[in-house]
């Protein structure tokens, strides 16, 4: 008897990470037209090229929370196999997914009283959430119990820094975070908003940069300004179908800070539907968010 770590597809883990970590993933869904799609399908290579093409054409892509049915595809099988479950969820400040999983977990506890299901709100998003999973897996491999890992995540989640930039203001406008007038003038002036995920797990605009290069410099500089022992950290980067920009940031953090390991991945459609193509974010352990 042991336990398995479960997360949801908003963690944006790479296919390689999912396999190496041995984690299970609850998939959120998104809808294009009259068809629903899973953000993650076990055993299938992740490829969101067509989704990003549609986003660039300003197609309306709607998203939904992880449902009870989505949870049922993953968690009961683990419990029936004799293992307990630790679920590390997408921030409750950005989605009701964590609450849905907690409700499902209460039912699973009644159905499988001999098993345990712990659900932790990471207050993180994208590969920031993936970073919480990354460290949880490390602790599991060191022999820590499920309860000890849950406690570690709760105590350290606010040290996982998230720094974002959005390339296309249209998506902030469509999501209600920016007025139409501001979006038009911001686009004309080449303004790139700078954002972060705060301690309440919500996304806030913290400033603006004039142009893409300045926005990328802000991301890189934030690691040096806030990061703790950066050279010995794993730095995570996500991109909205702009891999060359992610590679540029990777090269810069290795050159400037002596970072040895950088992991980057494409943002899944559920998050991309709200952030848009060209979004970039860096994640690292810092003094504070």
C-alpha positions in Angstrom: 0.0 0.0 0.0 1.3 3.5 -0.9 -0.1 6.6 -2.5 -0.2 8.3 -5.8 0.1 12.0 -6.7 -2.6 13.4 -8.9 -2.9 16.8 -10.5 -5.0 18.4 -13.2 -4.2 19.4 -16.7 -3.8 23.1 -15.8 -0.4 22.1 -14.3 0.9 22.1 -17.9 3.4 19.4 -17.1 5.3 18.0 -20.1 4.6 14.5 -21.4 8.1 13.6 -20.2 7.5 14.9 -16.7 4.2 13.1 -16.4 5.8 9.8 -17.3 8.9 10.3 -15.2 7.0 11.6 -12.1 4.5 8.7 -12.3 1.6 11.1 -11.7 -2.0 10.9 -12.9 -3.7 13.8 -14.5 -7.4 14.9 -14.4 -8.2 16.6 -17.6 -10.1 19.9 -17.9 -12.1 20.4 -21.1 -12.4 23.1 -23.6 -15.0 23.7 -26.4 -14.6 24.9 -29.9 -17.8 25.2 -31.8 -20.0 22.3 -30.8 -17.2 19.9 -29.9 -15.5 19.3 -26.5 -11.9 18.4 -26.2 -9.7 17.2 -23.3 -6.6 19.2 -22.5 -4.8 15.9 -21.6 -5.3 12.4 -22.8 -3.2 9.7 -21.2 -0.8 8.1 -23.6 -1.3 10.6 -26.4 1.3 13.2 -27.4 0.2 16.7 -26.6 -0.3 18.9 -29.7 -2.2 22.1 -29.5 -1.1 23.7 -32.9 -4.6 23.7 -34.3 -6.0 25.3 -31.2 -3.5 28.1 -31.3 -4.2 28.7 -35.0 -7.8 29.2 -34.1 -7.0 31.5 -31.2 -4.9 33.7 -33.5 -8.0 34.0 -35.6 -9.9 35.1 -32.4 -12.1 32.0 -32.4 -14.2 31.7 -29.2 -12.9 28.9 -27.1 -14.8 28.2 -23.9 -13.6 26.2 -21.0 -15.1 24.2 -18.1 -14.0 23.1 -14.7 -13.0 19.5 -13.9 -16.2 17.7 -13.4 -17.1 14.7 -11.2 -17.0 12.6 -14.3 -13.4 13.8 -15.0 -12.4 12.9 -11.5 -14.1 9.5 -11.8 -11.8 8.6 -14.7 -8.7 8.9 -12.5 -9.1 8.7 -8.7 -11.4 5.6 -8.1 -9.1 3.4 -10.1 -6.2 4.3 -7.9 -8.2 3.7 -4.7 -9.5 0.4 -6.0 -5.9 -0.6 -6.6 -5.1 -0.1 -3.0 -3.3 3.2 -3.0 -4.2 6.5 -1.3 -4.4 9.7 -3.3 -2.8 13.2 -2.9 -4.3 15.7 -5.4 -2.5 19.0 -6.1 -5.0 21.4 -7.7 -5.1 24.4 -9.9 -5.5 27.6 -7.9 -8.9 28.2 -6.3 -8.4 31.9 -7.0 -8.7 31.2 -10.8 -11.0 28.2 -11.0 -13.6 26.2 -9.2 -11.8 23.0 -10.2 -10.3 22.5 -6.7 -13.6 22.8 -5.0 -15.1 20.3 -7.4 -12.3 17.8 -6.7 -12.7 18.3 -3.0 -16.4 17.5 -3.2 -15.7 14.4 -5.2 -13.0 13.4 -2.7 -15.6 13.5 0.1 -17.7 11.0 -1.8 -14.7 8.8 -2.5 -13.8 8.7 1.2 -17.3 7.3 1.9 -17.1 4.8 -0.9 -13.5 3.7 0.0 -13.4 4.2 3.8 -10.1 2.3 4.1 -8.4 4.7 1.8 -7.4 8.4 2.1 -7.8 11.2 -0.4 -6.1 14.5 0.4 -6.8 17.5 -1.8 -4.4 20.5 -1.7 -5.1 23.9 -3.3 -1.7 24.9 -4.6 -2.8 28.5 -5.2 -0.6 28.1 -8.3 -1.3 28.1 -12.0 0.3 26.5 -15.1 3.8 25.3 -14.6 3.8 27.0 -11.2 1.3 24.3 -10.2 3.6 21.9 -12.1 6.4 23.1 -9.9 4.4 22.2 -6.8 4.0 18.7 -8.3 7.7 18.6 -9.1 8.7 19.2 -5.5 6.0 16.9 -4.2 7.4 14.1 -6.3 10.9 14.8 -5.0 9.7 14.5 -1.5 7.9 11.3 -2.2 11.0 9.8 -3.7 12.8 10.8 -0.4 10.3 8.7 1.5 8.1 11.4 2.8 4.5 10.5 3.7 1.5 11.8 1.8 0.6 14.0 4.9 4.1 15.4 5.1 4.1 16.3 1.4 0.6 18.0 1.7 1.9 20.0 4.6 5.1 21.0 2.7 3.1 22.2 -0.3 0.7 24.2 1.9 3.7 25.8 3.7 5.8 26.5 0.6 3.2 27.3 -2.2 3.5 31.0 -1.7 7.2 30.8 -2.5 6.5 29.6 -6.0 6.7 32.9 -8.0 4.7 33.3 -11.2 5.7 36.2 -13.6 3.7 36.6 -16.8 3.4 38.8 -19.8 0.5 38.8 -22.3 1.2 39.5 -25.9 -2.3 40.2 -27.3 -4.5 42.6 -25.3 -7.6 41.3 -27.1 -7.7 38.3 -24.7 -7.6 40.4 -21.5 -10.3 42.6 -23.0 -12.5 39.5 -23.9 -11.9 38.2 -20.4 -13.1 41.5 -18.9 -9.7 42.4 -17.4 -9.2 45.4 -19.7 -11.5 48.0 -21.3 -11.9 48.1 -25.1 -10.4 51.5 -25.3 -7.4 50.5 -23.2 -6.9 47.5 -25.4 -6.9 49.5 -28.6 -4.5 52.2 -27.4 -2.3 49.6 -25.7 -2.1 47.6 -28.9 -1.2 50.7 -30.9 1.5 51.7 -28.4 2.9 48.2 -28.2 2.1 47.9 -24.5 2.6 44.5 -23.0 1.0 44.0 -19.6 3.0 42.4 -16.8 1.2 40.1 -14.4 1.7 37.7 -11.5 -0.2 35.3 -9.4 -0.5 36.8 -5.9 -0.9 35.1 -2.5 -4.6 34.7 -2.9 -4.0 32.6 -6.0 -5.5 35.2 -8.3 -3.9 36.9 -11.4 -3.1 40.6 -11.2 -1.7 43.2 -13.5 1.4 44.6 -11.9 2.8 46.9 -14.6 3.4 47.3 -18.3 6.3 47.2 -20.7 6.8 49.0 -24.0 7.3 46.2 -26.4 8.0 42.5 -26.4 11.7 42.7 -25.7 11.1 44.8 -22.6 8.4 42.4 -21.3 10.8 39.4 -21.7 13.5 41.3 -19.9 11.1 41.8 -17.0 10.5 38.1 -16.8 14.2 37.3 -16.8 15.1 40.1 -14.3 12.3 38.9 -11.9 14.2 35.7 -11.4 17.3 37.4 -10.3 15.5 39.9 -8.2 13.2 37.5 -6.3 14.8 34.1 -6.7 16.5 32.2 -3.9 19.7 30.4 -4.7 18.7 30.6 -8.4 21.7 28.7 -9.8 20.6 25.6 -7.9 17.0 25.8 -8.9 15.0 24.2 -11.7 13.4 27.1 -13.6 10.1 26.5 -15.4 8.9 28.4 -18.4 5.6 28.2 -20.3 4.8 29.8 -23.7 1.7 30.4 -25.8 3.0 28.8 -29.0 6.1 31.0 -29.0 8.8 28.4 -28.4 11.7 30.6 -29.7 11.0 33.2 -27.0 11.0 30.5 -24.3 14.3 29.3 -25.6 15.7 32.8 -25.5 14.7 33.1 -21.9 16.2 29.7 -21.1 19.5 30.8 -22.6 19.5 34.1 -20.7 18.8 32.6 -17.3 21.5 30.0 -17.8 23.9 32.7 -18.9 23.1 35.3 -16.2 22.3 33.2 -13.2 24.2 29.9 -13.8 20.9 27.9 -13.9 21.6 24.3 -14.9 18.1 23.0 -15.6 15.2 24.7 -17.4 12.0 23.1 -18.3 9.6 24.7 -20.8 6.2 23.7 -22.2 3.3 25.0 -24.2 0.3 26.5 -22.3 -2.7 24.2 -22.5 -5.8 25.5 -24.3 -7.8 26.0 -21.1 -5.4 28.6 -19.9 -4.6 29.8 -23.4 -8.2 30.6 -24.1 -8.0 33.3 -21.5 -4.3 34.4 -22.0 -3.9 34.1 -25.7 -1.1 33.2 -28.1 2.3 34.7 -27.3 1.9 34.5 -23.5 5.1 33.9 -21.6 5.6 33.0 -18.0 8.5 32.0 -15.7 8.2 30.1 -12.4 10.8 29.8 -9.7 11.2 29.7 -5.9 11.5 33.1 -4.4 11.4 35.1 -1.2 7.9 36.2 -1.9 5.4 36.4 -4.8 
